[in-house]
């Protein structure tokens, strides 16, 4: 927090002591006398890990064919899933008859049907549950067929209006990163179609800006489409800057001829001018695409060479690529000759240029400094100062939620921060200062401090998903989805007024949540429970298998020592309830095999030596409570070496039991007489769940919701509050939520020097403190006469009256 230093005169200060206005006295927060900030001791050098953050990087691309009455639910997973949604089967330009002589008989135009929207909605929901962000392109062709659109432009626009009326994009706007304007031409790349005139593409852009929820960006294929839509000459793009918050600022570009020639296969008419425009445009809207598929032709130009390509990637803020970076970049070694101004990329010296490009798509945050006070009192301030460098090509485009977390032994509290990571621009280092009020009921002791950035309206069960990892070693907490900033030692406060203040930062309080006992499918050991002895189901010479379930999913975790060139992770078991065997595997090239159709809702994540699977209850594999599974097997193969089995472990049987997670942890709170609070529990019980609250083991009449309000607290209010949760499946769990203690707030006595008396010496000491910014007061709490947490002339005047 910045402090205002006001000029003052001796006459004005003396006037305060004689009863005249003290408005010239500078105000100081009580915490100005708190401990000074110290370095957190974090390694602030950049690592070279490939970090998969939300809304950027390598896309997971889904070629999604849809047809009348036949739009299957898909189950993609990836940090950014780009769906090429093919609706050609609804278009007369694609669903007709192609004759051997090259002629074509048009088919029939159909409206998009309920099955189409149900399938897409199911797929979008799977992306949400799988921790993905999404992007889409609707198109009528996926194989290069010319003129694939409906018979009239009005019919095409009616398809777009149907999408708008379905509210599909609105309902998933929080995880929808961008929409490519698509629709017309071959592959939706806006060439070779019926409606590919510049005027029609500009009209299409305008309609898409209406349909796609603000502020989700809409991208165009070429800069001249934007110029036409904006009503300017293409040559004037070099000087164009879109007004912040305008429709124009939402327009980005997808370049599907990237680095394919000096014009990117016709994308640019004047590369220098139009990349200058793109450099300004792509700080609020997406730029990405895919490398040209014709490398031999690309090599006739010098555009693709690293010394030209890398600076342009920074200039144009390249956020994503559709998984096809030129392989020839593996033949180039990254070094200082490829550096750009204001970015420290020295960590990548000696790496391949391909890896450098892969790892710098979008934003890449590196913690460069972290300082905070070593100690803070209950109800006091945590004083943070940290610096983040963005070495990536771009800044985040969609807004990210910023939170501060305090964690201890797996339990944590959270509050939002006033910072906007979209302004952490490429090739800049952002300095951030925050002062955070700690809750009065926080337990004394050491707490770890984390910064969390995330995308989407994530539930508590999705706490770890769509979260931003910094490119530093040793600071990432996968269970929280947050980056470690340091630790603070919280000290007990003798001031009752501080202890009863249940405020944490901007909008938080002392409510505690927990990751303990949770099973998170993220490919790493997120907490000790995941690899606990209680969940160990089988062990072999080549691996271990851990099994656990709640009322929604079966979780399988395997640990293995072997390393394969192309690892294939398999699970296989027999469901004795339906006498059916299930086999599911995930190959290193992205191929997924399931012997019973689409593995809807299944998820697999792995890092070297550890793999986790999540299998949903229900029809996919016939899982439900009390079902017994036999021969639950995990095995890993190497598809590049004759499919050799490198790890193999089997549990003879496993019975699905009743359990569900509880995300709320027990906390303590101190209430003053007449005060109150709201207690609540967050859980994963099958719905509709039933609740019963207890006070010191006795049921509270009428307290049968997921929350319970304490009002008009008195001495009998003190005690332990717990809640019994009964899921729809009949599972019963009891969770202790809060220990309540009663206190009486004492008036501030003005004894600033803590000598047991309140007299003129205390007034003189407070005056000296306000004038000279003395760093310490023997008893600053006693100086805050009005109890507002700020020391100023009002307190000095009140103290004068006390000592008169």
N, C-alpha and C positions, 0 to 999 in steps of 0.2 A: 504494500500500500504506500502511495506517495504521501508525504506529509507536507502540509503547507506551512511555510515559515513566514510569519508576519513581522513587519518592522514595528517597533514600539519605542516609546520615549519614557524616560524616567518619570516624567510628570504623570503619564497615563497609568503607569504601574502603581505609583503611589496613590493615585486616585482610587484604585481598587480597594486598597487597604483602608481608605477613609470613607468608603461607601459609595463611590462614584462608579459608573459603568466600567466594566472590565472587558469590553469587546475587543481590545487590542491584544489581550493575552492569547498566545497560540494554544490550540488544543492538542493534547497528546493522548494517544491510546494508552491504556494501562500496560499493554504488552510492549511498549517502547523500552521497558526495562527488562524484557525477557532476554534469554541467552542469545548471543550473537550466532549468526549462521556459520556453519563449518562445512567443509567438503565431505561428501558422502563416501568417498573412497571407491567409486565405481570406475571400472575400466571404460573410458570414454572413447576408445578407438573403434573404428568400424570393423565389423567382421565381414566375411565374404560368403555368408550363408545366403541361399536363395530364399527369400522371405515372401510367403504367399499371403499378401494382405488384401482386404476386401476392395472390390471395385477397380482393380488394376492388374497389370501383368499379363501372363499367358492365359488366354481364355480356354475354358473347356467348351468346345464347340459341339452343339447338338444339331444334327440335321434331322429335322422333325417333320415327317410327312403326315399330313392330315387329309381326310377324305370324308364326304358325307356319310354319317353314321359310323365312322371309324377314325377316332382320334384317341389313341392309347395314352394312358398316363405314363410318363417317363420318369426316371429317377436319377437325374444327373447330380454330380457333386463336384465342387471346385470353388475356388475363391471367387471367380467370375465366370458364370455360365452364359455363353452367348448362344441363343437359340435362333437358328435359321428355320422359321416356321413356314413350311411349304403348303400353300393353300391352292395349288394348281388344280387339284381335283374338283374345286368349286368353280373353275373357270372354263368357259367354252374354248378359250385359246390354248388350253393344255389338255383337257379331258376328251378331246375328239379323237379322230382316227388319222394316224400317220400312214400314208400309202407308200408302197415300195418305189413308186416313181417320184417321190419327194413331195407330192401334193398333200394337202391336209384338209380334212372335213371337220369343221368346227363342231364342238360338242354343245353342252348346255351349261348356262350360268346358273349357279345355285346360291341361295343365301347361306351364310355360315349357320350351322345348326347347333342345337343344345349340346350334342355330343362333343362338338368341337370345343365349346367353352368349358364344358365339364372336364375334358381331358387336359386342356391347358391349365385350368385352375388346380387340378390335382398335381400337375407337374410343377407349377409355381410353388404350391404348398410343400412339395417334397424338397424343393430348393431351400425354402425357408427352414424346414426341419433339419436339412443337411448342412446348414451354416453357410450357404452360398449367397452371393449377390447375383443379379441377373441382368441381361441385356437381350434385346430382341430385334430381329428383322423379319417382317412378313414379306413373303415373295410368292410368285406364281410359278417359278421355274427353278429347278436345281440341277439341270443337265445341259444348259446352253440352248434350249429351245427358244427360237425367236417368236415375238408377238404372243407371249403366253397369257396376256391379261384377258379379262372379260370383254365382251363385244362392245361395250360402251364404257366411257370414262365414268359416267354416272353410276354404273354397276360397281365399278371399283371403289368409288367413293362411298357407296352404300355398305360395302364390306367394312370400310374404315369406321363408318358411323355405328355399325353393329358392335364393333370392338369397343367403341366409346360407351355405348349404351349398356354393355355387359359389366362395366366398372372393373374389369379384370385389372387393368393397368393402375387404376386408382387404389384398389385393394392391396396391391403389392408395390405401391410407389416407394415405400420406405427401403426396399431392397432392389428396386429397379434403377439401375445406374444410367442407362441411356437407351434410346430407341433409334435405330437406323431407319431413315425415311423409306428406304427399300421399295417394295411393292412392284414397281414397273421394271420392265426389261429382263434380260437374261440374268439369272441368279439374284434378282433384286438389285443389280448393280447399275440400273438406270441407263442401259444402252440396249439396242436391239429389240425394243418393244414398241407397242402401238402408241404409247403415250409418253414418249421420251423427248418431246420438244422441251426447250428451256422454259417456256411459259408453263407447260403442264407440270414440270418438276417443281417450279416455284409455287404453283397452286397446290401441289401435293404437300410441299413443306408447310405452307400456311395452314392447311387442314390438319396436319400432324401436330403442329404447335397448339392447335385447339384441343385435339383429342388426348395427347399425352399430358398427364398432370404436371403442372408447374410445381417445382422447378426442374423436373427431369429433362435433361438435354435431348434434343433431336439432332441427328447428324445427317449431313448430305454427302453425296458422292464426290462432288467437285466444287471448287470455290465459285465458279460462275453461276451456280444455282443460287448461292447466297446473294451474290451481287444482283441477280435478276430480281430476287424476292425483295431485297432491300431498296431497289430502285436506283442503283448506282451503276456507273460504268465499271467493268471488271478491272480496268487499269487503276481505278481509284481505291481498290482494296488495300494497296500499300499504305494508305493514310487513314484507313477506316478503323475506328475504335468503337465497339458497341457500348452503349450506355449500361452501367451496372444495373442489374435487376430487370432489364428490358427483355422482350421476346427475342431480340437479336442476340443477346448474350447467351441464350440457351442453344444456339446453333453451333454444332461442331462438325466434324468431317470424318468419314471412313474412307480410307485409301486402300483399295483392293489391288492396286498395281504398285505397291510400295517398293521403292528402290529398283523398279523394273526398267527405268530409262531416265534420261534427263528431265522428262516430263511426267514420270511415273505412269507411263502408258496412256498419256492424254489427260491425266488428272490436272496438271498445271499448264497454263498457257505462258505464264511468266513466273518461273519458280521463285525467283528472288522476291518479287513483289508479293506473291500469294503466300509464301511461307512467312513473310513479315506480318501479314494479316493474321495468319494462323497462330503466330507466336503470341499475339494479344488475345485472340479469340479463345484459345485453348487453356486459358486460366479459369474460365467459367463453364466451358463445355468440352466434351471429349474429342480427342484426336487419336485415332488408331487405325487398324486395318490388318492387312496381311501382305507379306512379302510376295512379290511377283513369282509366279510359278515357272517363268522362263529365265533361268539363271544365265544361260548361254547368251541370250539377247542382252540381258542386263549388263554383262561384262563388256559390251561394246561401248559403254559409257563409264565415266569415273564417279558417278553419283554414289554408287554403293560402297566405294572405298572407305575404310574406317575413318581416315582423316577428314573426309567430307560428311560421311553419314552420322558419326557421333555428334559433332557440333550441331548438325541440323536436328537431331533427335532432341537435344536440349532446347534449341531455338523454337521448335514447334510443339514441345511438351507432349511427347509420345507417351500415351497412357497404357496402351494394350496392343498386343499382336495376337493374331489367331494361330498360334502354335507352329509357326513355320519360319523362324529366323534362318537366314542363309547359313547352311552348314559350312561354307567356306570361311566364315569368320573364325572357325576353330583353328585355321591356319595362321591367324594373326595374333600376336601377343600384345596385350594392353600395356601401355607404358606412358611416360610423361608426354610423349609427342601427341597423344590423343587427349590431353587435359583440356578443360575449358575453364574460363575465368570463374573464380569464386566458388569452386567446388573442389573439395579435397578428396580425390579418388586414388590416393596413393596406396590404399589397402589392396587395390586390384592390380597393382603392378605385378606382372608375371602371370596373371590369369589370361585366358583366351578372350578375345574381343567378343566372341559369341556369349560367353558367360557374363561379361560386363554388361552387354546390351540386355540380356535376359533378366539380370538382377536389378537393372535401373529403369525398367519400364514403369511408368507411373511415378509415385512418390517413394522415397526411401529415407526414413528418418533415422538419424544417428544422435544419440544423447551425447552431447559434448561437455556438459557441466551439470552438476547437481549439488546444491547446497541447501541446508536447512538448520534450524536450531536443534541442538542435541537434546535439549529438555524442554518440556512445556507442561504447564499445570492443567489439571482438569478444568474445562471451561476456558482455557487460555488459547493463545494463537500458535498455529504452526506457520512458520515463516519460510516460504519456499522461493528458491531462485534456481531455475534450470535453463539450459540452452539446448536447442535441437537444430541440427543441420539437416537440410533436405538435399541429399546428393542425387536423388532421382531426376528423371527427365521432366517430371510434372509435379503439380500440387494435387491434393485431393480435390475432386470436382463436387461430389455430393457432401453435404455437411456431415461431420462426425460428432457424435456425442462425446464430450470430454468429462471425465469423472476423476475424483481423487478417492482412493481406497486406503483404509488403514486395516492391516491384517495381522492377526496373532493366532498361531496354532490352528490355522485353517478357518478361523472365524473372521469376518470382515464387516466393515461399515462403509457406506458410500455416500458421496455428495457430488453434485454437478459443479463444474468449473466454468467460469466465463472466459473461454478462449476458443478460437476458431482456427482449426488446423488447416482450413482451406487457404489461409493467408501465409502458411509456411511454404513459401514459394521455392521452386527449384533454384539451386545454387545460392541459397541464403541460409543464414543462421538466425533463428528467432530466440530472443531472450524473454523469458517469462518469469514474472514475479507474482506470487499469490500469497495472501495471508488468509488462513483458514481457521475459523473458530472451532475448537474441539468441544464435543459434548461433555457436559458436566459429569455424566455417569460413566464415562469411559474408564475402564479398569486400569489402575496404575501399573506401569511396567513398560517393557519395550514393544513397540509396534512398528511394523514395516509399512513404508509409505509407497504407494503405487500410483502411476498415472495410467488411466485406461481411456483409449479412444476406440469407438465402435460405430458401426453402421447398422441402422435398422431398429425397429421397435422390438427389441429382443426381450423375451420373458426371462424370469430368473433362471429357468432351466437352460436357457441359451446364453447364460452369462459369458461363457468362454468363446462364443461364436462371433464371427464377423468383427473380430477385434484386431487392432493394429499393433503389430510387433515391431519394435525398433531393431535396427541392425547393430546391436551390441551383444557381446558375449556375457552370459551370466545374469541378465536382468529380466528375462521373460518368465512370467508365471503363467503356464498354459491353463491351469484350472480357473484362474481369474481372468485370463485374457488381458493381462496388464503388465506394465513395465516398471521395474523396481527403481525407486528414486533415492532410497536411503531409509534410515530408521530414526525414530524419536523416542526418547524415554519420557513417558507420561508420569508426572508426579502428583500425588494426592494434594488436593487443595484444602486449606483450612477454612476457606470462605464458602459458607453455605450457599450464598447467592450464585456462585459459580457452579457448584455441584448440582443444583436443581435446574440449571439452564440446559434443556435438552435440544440443543442446536448443533448441527455439524455443517459448517460451511454455508453454502448458498441455500440449499433446500433439503439437507439431510438431517438426521437425528442420530441418537445412539443405538438404533435398531441394528442388531447383528444378524448377519447371514452366514452360511457355512458352505464349504465345499467338502467337508469331511463326510466320508462314506458314499459320496456320489461316484457314479461311473460315467466318465466322459469319453466319448468316442472321438479322440483327437490324435491318436497315434503316439502318444507319450504317456508316461506315468504322471498323471495329474495330481494324485494324492495317494497316500499310503494304502488306502483301502483297496485300490485296484489290483495290487499284487500282494495282497495279504494272505496269510496262511488259511484264513477262513474261506477264501475263494479259490484256492488251489485245488483243482479237480484231478489233475494227472501230471505225471512227470516221466520223461524218457531221457535217454542219453543225448538226444538232439533238441530237447525243448521242454517247456512247461506250458500247461494250459490252465487258465483261470476262467471260471464260469460264475455268472451272477445274473439274476433277473429282477426286475420290478414288475409292475402290473401292465407295463406297455411294451417292454423290450426284453429280449435275451441278449446278454453281452458275452462275447467270447474274446479273451485276451491271450495271446501266445507270445512267449519269449523264446528266442532262438539265437544260436551263435553263428550259424552258417551265413555265407554271403554268396549270392548268385548274380550272374551277369544280367539276367532278366527274370526277376523273381515273380512267381505266380503264387498267390496266397489262396489256399483252399480251405473250405470247411465242408464237412459231410456228417450227417447223422440220420438216424431213423426215428420217426415219430411213431411211437407205439399206439397212439390213440387212433390214427388213421392208417396205420401200417404202410407208411410211405417214407421213402428215403429222399433226402434233399442234398443237393450238391451245388455249391456256389463258389466261384473263384473270380479273382481280380488279377488280370495280367498287367505287366509293367507297361504295356503299350496302350493301356486304357480299356482294353476289351474286357467285358464282364460276361461270364457264362453262368446261367442258372438253368437247371434241368426241368423247371416248371414255369417257363415263360419269363415275365419281367419281375425282377426282385424288388417290387415296389416298397419303398420305405427302408430298404437295407442300406447300410453304410459301412465302409471300410476305410480305415486310416492307418498308415504305418510310417515308422521311421526305422532306420537300420536296427535290427534286433528285436523289434517289438511291433506287433500288429494287433489292431482292435477291430472287432466286428460288432455291429448292432443290427439285430433281427427283430422286426416288429411282431407283436402278437396279432392274431387274426388269420386271414385266408392265405397269406403268402406261404407260410410253412405250417399252418394249422396249430399254432402255439396258443395255449391258454393255461390258466392256473391248474395245477395238479397233473398236467400231462407229463409222462415220462419219456425221456429221450434215451436212445441206446447208441453206443459206439460213436460218441461225439468226438470227431477227429479233426485236428488241424494238421495240414501238411503243406510245406513250401517246396515248390519245384523251380528248376532253372530251365526256362524254355529255350535258351540259347545253347544249352548243353544236353540235348536229347531228353529234355524234360526230366532230368534226374531229380529224385526226391532228396532234399538236403536237410529237411527237418520234418519230424513226424511224431505226433503225440496224440493219444486217444484216451478219453474218459469212458469207462464202461457204461455208465448211466448217469443221468442227471434229471431230477424232477423239478419242474417249475413251481416255485412257491409263491406265497403272497408277500409282497413288500412294496413300499413306495418311498421316494425320497422326501425328506423334510428339509427345506432350505433355510428356515429360520433358526437361529441359535439363541441360547439363553443369554440374557443380558441383565445388568443391574440398573436401577433408576432410583433417584431420590426425589420425592415429591414434598412440596410444602403443603401445609394445611389449606384445604379449599382448592388445591390444584387438581390436575387430571392428566390423563394420557390415553392413547389408544394402543392396545396390544393387538397383534395380528400374527397369523401363521401362514406361510406359503409352503405348499406341499404339492406332490405329484400324485395324490390319491385318485383312483378312478372315480369319475363323476357319475351321479351326484354323490358327493361325500357328506357325511354328517359330523357335527362338531359339538363338543361339550366342554366348557371351560370350568376349571377348578381353582379354588383359592385355598392354599394349604391342605390340599387333598379333598376338599369338600366341594361338591358340585354347586355351581352358581346358577340359581334359578333363572331360566330364560336366556342364558348365555349360550346360544346354540348356533352362532355364526362363525365365520372364519376370523372375525375380529371381536374384540371386547373393549368397551370404553370404561375407563375408571374416571368418575367425576366426583367433585366435592370430597377430595381425599381427607381422611382423618386417621387417627391412630390405629383403628381397626383395619385400615386399608393395607397396612404393611403385611408382607408375607410373600410366598411363592405362588406364581400363577402358571398354570399348565393347561394344556388342551388335549383332549382325547379325540382322535380322528378315526372315523370308520369309513373306509372306502366302499364304493358301490359293489366291489367284489367281496366285501366282508372282512378285509384286513383291518386290524385295529392297532394303532400306535398312539402312544402318549408322548408329548413333547413339552418339556419345561421351557417357558418363554421368558419369564421375567421374575427377578427378585426386587420387590418394592420396599424401600426404606422411607420413613417419614422424617422430615426435618422442619425446623422453624428458622426462618430467615431473620437474622439479627440486623438491626439498623447499623449503618457504618458510623463508627464513633469518632472519626477524625484524628485518631492517634497515629499520625503519619510517621513519626520517628520511633514508634513502638516503645515509648518509655513508661507506658501505663497512665499517661495523662494527656488530656486534650487542651492545649494552650497556645499562646502566640508563637511559641517555637515551632509548632506544627505548621502554622500558617506561613511562617517565614521559610521553612524548608520546602513547602509546596511551591511558593513563589519562586524560590531559587531553581527548583526543578523545571518549572515551566519556562523560565528565562534562559537557562543555560543548557537545557537538554541533558541534564545529569542522567547517567545511564541507570542508576539504581536509586530506589527509595526503600527504606527499611520495611515499610508496610504500604505499598501502593493501593491495595484494596481498601484500606481505611481512608485513603484520600479521595476515593470516588464516592462523594457524599450522596449524589443523586442516583448512583448505582447503574449508570448507563454505559459503563465500560470505557468512558472517555474522560480524561483529566483536562479540565479547562477552567476558564474564569468563573464559570458557574459554581464549580466545586470550591474554588478559592473564596468566592463571596460567601457561600454557605458556611465554610469553615470559619470565616471571620465572625459570622453571626453566632456560631457555637462558642467562640472564645471571647465574645464581647463581655 
